[in-house]
Amino acid sequence: MYEKKQHINKAPDLTKMQAVVIDNRTTIYIALDADPKEARKRYNTRPAYGKQ
């Protein structure tokens, strides 16, 4: 009757990104040309960070 469509999820290639360690349990990945200090600052200013 209906054909079920397959969901295709494409994950980003982490070999083409740089890892930024936020704390001992958190690592984020950003573009190679992005600033790690700016990424840490933006992550720490998120409202959900530190509310646990």
C-alpha positions as CSV (number, residue, x, y, z in Angstrom):
1,M,0.0,0.0,0.0
2,Y,2.5,2.6,1.2
3,E,6.2,2.4,0.7
4,K,8.2,3.1,3.8
5,K,11.0,5.6,3.2
6,Q,14.4,5.0,4.6
7,H,15.8,7.8,6.8
8,I,19.4,8.6,5.9
9,N,21.3,10.4,8.7
10,K,24.6,11.8,7.7
11,A,27.0,12.5,10.6
12,P,29.7,15.1,10.1
13,D,33.2,13.9,9.4
14,L,35.1,14.4,12.7
15,T,38.5,14.0,11.1
16,K,37.8,17.3,9.3
17,M,37.0,19.1,12.6
18,Q,39.0,20.1,15.7
19,A,38.1,18.9,19.2
20,V,37.7,21.5,21.9
21,V,37.7,20.1,25.5
22,I,35.2,22.1,27.7
23,D,35.6,20.0,30.8
24,N,36.6,16.4,31.6
25,R,33.3,15.0,30.3
26,T,32.5,17.5,27.5
27,T,34.2,17.7,24.1
28,I,32.8,19.8,21.2
29,Y,33.9,19.7,17.6
30,I,34.3,22.9,15.6
31,A,35.6,23.8,12.1
32,L,39.3,23.8,11.6
33,D,39.5,27.5,11.0
34,A,37.3,28.5,14.0
35,D,38.7,29.9,17.3
36,P,38.7,27.4,20.2
37,K,38.6,30.2,22.8
38,E,35.5,31.7,21.2
39,A,33.9,28.3,21.0
40,R,34.5,27.7,24.8
41,K,33.1,31.1,25.6
42,R,29.9,30.5,23.5
43,Y,29.4,27.1,25.0
44,N,29.7,28.3,28.5
45,T,27.2,31.1,28.0
46,R,24.5,28.7,26.9
47,P,21.5,28.7,29.3
48,A,21.5,24.9,29.6
49,Y,25.1,24.7,30.7
50,G,25.7,24.2,34.4
51,K,22.0,23.8,35.5
52,Q,22.4,20.2,36.5
